[in-house]
Amino acid sequence: MTIKRNDPTPPLVLVFAASDPTGGAGIQADIITLAGMGCHALTVITALTVQDTVGVEDVLPIDADFVSEQARAVLEDMPVQAFKLGVLGSVENIAVIAEIIADYPHIPVIVDPVVASGRGDELASEAMLEMLRELIIPQTTVITPNTMEARHLAASHSEDHDGRTLADCASLLMSMGCEYVLITGSHAHTPQVVNTLYGRGGVVRADAWERLPGSYHGSGCTLASAVAAALAHGLDMSQAVFEAQGFTWQALASAFRPGMGQSIPDRFFWTREGSDVGG
């Protein structure tokens, strides 16, 4: 995606997410991705974490009132083109964030429903997921679960768990109120990673990407933030999702492994290649 802009102010994306000290995931990943796609990130910290590239050791949620104050301060000062939601920290935080985004119904909401870390450390309790279903998903423009997250989010809305397809999961999530569901195939055992965007009429697009070796810290954060950036630039949903996938794949293909665990996507791959944003 080649970014050309006459307005001296880049699109502003307000992110609600947890801090990751490694810079690989969380709000740090969101900031870098948004910057890499020509946007400016406004950030609301929902939790502090103790983690490395191997896994998450502890999570300290930020007080819900303070989360609300962070968001209200910037929203009263600057116009926002998109909201991006990641790890939200607590049931109380989900409630106040739902109230905030409800006050701005014209702004697209991109949700990365982070259930667990790559190692499997829990980042959202069942109570939090239920609040997400009840308060956030009905206001969501696009949600970006992997196959495991999609099944988990849809679990309480059908008795036929074993017979549920991914299309069924997408349909259930849209029945809760969200407009689009982008289910990523990173966790599927397939030769290629196939990411499928569902809308109310069914499949909007399905894109196959070369499956890269290894595992990556913050790949989901990168994709969701890239979708938010593309939408903030004014692209329609189908094109935004395609551009976001291309950016994410390139970031993963250029990843580096500074620690003992997962590799970290290089969201500034394009500066080292001297190419346009998004390739």
N, C-alpha and C positions, 0 to 999 in steps of 0.2 A: 504494500500500500504506500504510494507516494503521497506525502502530506504537503499540501499547498494551502497557505492560509494568509488572508489579507488582514484579519483581525490580529492586532498585536498580542491579545490575550489568548492563550491556548484554552481548549475546552477544560472545564473543571469537573473532576470526578471525586465525589465524597465517598471515602472508604471507611467502613466499620470492620475492624479486624483486630486480631491479637498480635502482639509484638513477638518476633522470632529473633533471638540473639545471633543466629547464624547468618541472617540476611537471605536465607534460601527460600523461606516461605513467609506466610503471614503478611503483615502490613508492609514490611520491607520489600518483599517480592512485588506487592501491589504498586508501591511507589516507583520501583525501577521499571516495571512493565509499562505503567502509564506514561512515564517519562520517555521510554523507548518508543512509544507510539504517539508522541507529540501532545500528550495531555499533562495537566498539572494536577497532582493528587492533594486533596484535602483529607486529613486523616483523623479518625476518632479511634483511640485505643480502647478496646473492650476488655483486654486481659493481658497480663504479662506471663511469659512462659519461661521455664527452664528447659532447654532442649539443645541437642546438637544434631548432626546429620544422621545419627543413628536412631534417635527417638526422643519423645517428650517425657521429661521427668516430673514436671509439676506445672500447674496452671493457677494463676492468681487473678480471679475476675476483678475488674474495676467496678467500683460502686456505681449503680445504675444512675443515680442522680448526676454523678460526675460525667458519665457517658452522655447523658442528655445535654448537660451544659456545654461539653465540647462541641457537640453537633450544632446546637442552637446558635452558639456564638458565630461560627463560620457561615451558617445558613442565613443569618440576619445581615451578614456583611457582603457575601459574594453569591452570584448566580451559579447554580450547579446544573450540569448537563446530564449527569448520571449518578446513581447510587450503586456501590458495589459492597456486598455483604459477605464476610468470611466467617471465622470463628467469632462467636458473639459472647461467649464467656459464662452466661448465666440466664436463667429463666427471667429474672428481673430485667436484664439488659435487653432481651428479646422483646419484652413488653414495651419498654420505652422507645426502642428503635422502631417498632411497629407504629407507635403513635407519631413519631417524627416523620416517617416516610408517608404516612397517611395525610399529612398536611401539605404534601407536594405530589399530588396524584399525576401531574403531567410529566414527572421525571422518571425515566426508565429505571427499573430496579433489577440488578443482576445479582443472583444469589449462588454462591459456591457453598453447597451444604456439607461442610467438613464434618464427618462423623468420627474419623479416627486418623491418626498419623500413619505414615507409611509402614511403621512397625506394628501398628494396631493399637496404639495408646488412645484411649477414649478422649475425644474432644467435645462431645455433645452427649449428654445423658438422654434417656428416653423422655424425661419430662421436658427437656429443652427441644427435642425433636417434635414432640406433640405441640408445643407452643409455636414452633416454626410452621407446622402444618396449619395451625389455627389462625395465626396472626400475620405471618410473613408471606407464606406462599400465595394467599389470596391477593396480595398486592404485587406479586412478582411478575416482571416482564419476561425474563428467561432465567431458568435454573439449570445448573451445569453439573449434575451428578455423574460419577462413574457408575458402572453397572451395579456394583455392590451398594452404593449409596441410593441409587434409584429403587432397588428392591427393598432396602431398609425403610426408606421414606414411605413407600407404598404399602408396607407390611400390615399396618393396622386398618387398611381400607378394603381388604378382601380376605375371605376365608381360604380361597384356593391359592395358597402361596406357591405350591409346587408347580402348578400349571400356568403361572403368570409369565407372560413374555415381557420383554422390555417395552414393546409397544403398549402392552397393558399397563405397565408402570407409568409410562408417559401419559397415557389417557387418564389414569387415576390422579396424577399430579395436576393435570390440567383441569380435572373436575373439581379440584380444591380451589381453583381460581387463577393459576398462573397462565400466561399466554403461550409461552414456548418452553419446551424441554429439550436441552441438548445433552444426550447421554453419550459419554465418551467410552471408548472400547479399550482403554489402557489395561483394564483388569481382565479382559476376556482372553481366552486361550485361542487366539486366531493369528494367522501369519501376518496380517496387517492390522493396524489399529483403525477401526471403523467408527467414526463419530457420526451420530444421527440426530438431526434437528427435527423435532416433531412440533406441529402446530395443530390447531383445532381440526384441520382437514386431513390430518395424517402426516406422513413424512414430507418435510419441506426440502430437505437435502440430506444426502449421506456421502461422506467423504472418507476415502481410504488413504492411509499414510503408512509409509514404511515403519515397521516396528523397530525401534532403536534398542540396542543392548543396554543392560543395566537398569537401574531405577533412579528416580529423580525426586529431589526435595523441592516441592513447590510447583509442580507441574500444573496442578489444578488451580492454584492461585493465579498462575501466569495466564492460563486460558481464560478464566472468568474476567480478570482485569483487562485482558486484551479485547474481549467482547465489549466490555464497558467502554473502553477507549474508542473502539470503532463506532459504537452507537453514539457516543458523545460527539464524534466527528460528523454525524448525520447520515451514516450508512443505514440501509434497510437491514432487517434482521438476517436474511439469508447471506448477504454480502459481508455483513459484520462478522458473522460466525466463520465464514470462509477465511477472511483476512486474519482473524484471531487464531485460527488453527495454523495457518502458515507461519505466523510470527512465533507461536508456541513451538511448533516442530523445529524451526530453525534454532530457537533458543536451547532446546533439548539436544539437538545435533551438535551444538557448540559447547555443551556443558563441560564443567571442570569438576574435579573431585578433590577438594582441599582437605577433607577430613577422612574419618574411618568408615563413614556410612555412605549415604546416597550422594549422587552427584548434584551439583547446583546448576540450574539452567543459566546460560549466559544471555541475559536479556539485552545486552548491548553488543550482540554479535555483529550487527550491521555497522557499528563504528569501526570494528576491526577489519571488516570486509570492504569498507568504503562504499557501501551500497545504500539504496533508499530504505526507509523504514519499512519493514515487512518484506523486503527482498524485491 
